[in-house]
Amino acid sequence: MKQIPYWLDTAPALPDRSGKDLPDEADVVVIGGGLTGLSTAYHTARKGARVILVEKDKVGSGASGRNGSMCTQGLTIGVGEARKRYGQERARELYDSFREAVDVVEEITRTERIDCDFHRAGRLGVAFKPQHFESMRATQRDLADNFGHETHLLTRSELKSELGSDYYHGALLDPLSAALHVGKYVYGLAEAAERAGAEIHERNAATGLTRLPGGGFVVETPHGTVRAKQVMAATDAYTDKSMPWFRKRLINVGSFIIVTEPLGEERAKALIPNGRLVVDSKNIGHYIRLTPDNRLAFGGRARFAPSDPASDVKSGDILKREMTEIFPQLAGVRIDYVWGGMVGFSWDRIPHAGEANGLYYSMGYCGHGVQMATYMGRAVAEMMDGRPEANPLRGLGFPKVPVPFYNGTAWFLPFGGAYYKAKDKLR
């Protein structure tokens, strides 16, 4: 059993981008080599700026290479909650930006010819409880009437044509959400950024930031310092103590994934006949999909604990047990991969982007990072070019941190996780 992300293990080999000296000056320094940073570097370099990206490990080694490889539509907080908070007009604007984000990923893969298996697989939101299905019925009407988005409601009997399981009570199908191979996408986006003129420096963390009186920053790294007119913080759940202001505004939650041995096309199609992306409605839910080589990838918040080798194995055992509750026919299947990673959540469960203390940033994707990180990288490139109106999240400042003396260590998560798991058990 490999304890590395399936998506990175099955992507083409990367060139070595480490050990290079930094130039003395740049127009823009991007900190972080995930999808946010790579998209920012790509779009900024295409504008003609000299862009330097520094990454403490390898591109895609954080959340961008450790996720469920889903590119799905929909707000992180749901349309009803968005309306309550921001009003119908602003909620519609936000919803449209999340929808457009999937289009941007597709556009980049097509323009840059990134072979990453992108296709509009459709997302099945499956109902864990009967009352969840009734909520989906109301959501379907709301999406059609107020957000211009047509979805399809599937009863429990109709769901049998989409899922080889009797575990759920129906589903809401969004036909426009997409699947992709996120490892191939990350690597392809890095190559596209370099073709556009960006320089990528791996294994070279930003260890210090000094704001200059006349504007700009000096960015310190183990391989030298660079003076930049603008700096973009693209570190999300992997924000470290060098940026404490951002770190305390995020809650970093562990998420874990197992991937089975190859099942063969016939057996795989018996599980998810039409290759949908499956996300369930539990408080502590699961995300499920087939891989391009007919394995089942099964993920979730198995344990509210950081990811490390021992923790990942324990989480994998939990996920296998939960997987076979949903798909009993997989009881004897071998697990070939298990891994974990961190997901960045903001306190109000909505992404945030803008400028703070002179730094540009986009963070807190709350599990919607593949498409929103790509989209917000493009938006930040426009913001740094003098177009603040390009930020779809403008005006949504980080909320006040509700936990006194919080420094980025979410000590309270096991208690919250136990509460929500108990709620899930009350069927």
Salt bridges, closest charged atoms under 4 A:
ASP9 OD2 - LYS2 NZ 2.90
ASP27 OD1 - LYS229 NZ 3.23
ASP57 OD1 - ARG203 NH1 2.91
GLU81 OE2 - ARG85 NE 3.04
GLU93 OE1 - ARG90 NH1 3.28
ASP96 OD1 - ARG92 NE 3.23
ASP96 OD1 - ARG99 NH2 2.76
GLU100 OE2 - ARG378 NH2 3.06
ASP103 OD1 - ARG120 NH2 2.80
GLU106 OE1 - ARG120 NH2 2.75
GLU112 OE2 - ARG46 NH1 3.75
GLU112 OE1 - ARG195 NH2 2.83
ASP117 OD2 - LYS184 NZ 3.51
GLU134 OE1 - ARG137 NE 3.35
ASP142 OD1 - ARG83 NH2 2.52
GLU162 OE1 - ARG276 NE 3.09
ASP166 OD1 - LYS160 NZ 2.67
ASP174 OD1 - HIS149 NE2 2.96
GLU194 OE2 - ARG17 NE 2.80
GLU199 OE2 - ARG50 NH2 3.08
GLU199 OE1 - HIS201 NE2 3.30
GLU202 OE2 - ARG17 NH1 3.95
GLU202 OE1 - LYS58 NZ 3.09
GLU261 OE1 - ARG334 NH1 3.37
GLU265 OE2 - LYS269 NZ 3.46
ASP280 OD2 - HIS286 ND1 3.20
ASP293 OD2 - ARG295 NE 3.05
GLU322 OE1 - HIS286 NE2 2.75
ASP336 OD2 - ARG295 NH1 2.80
ASP336 OD1 - ARG334 NE 2.60
ASP348 OD1 - HIS352 NE2 2.81
GLU382 OE2 - LYS47 NZ 2.97
GLU382 OE1 - ARG387 NH1 2.86
ASP385 OD2 - LYS47 NZ 3.12
GLU389 OE2 - ARG387 NE 3.31
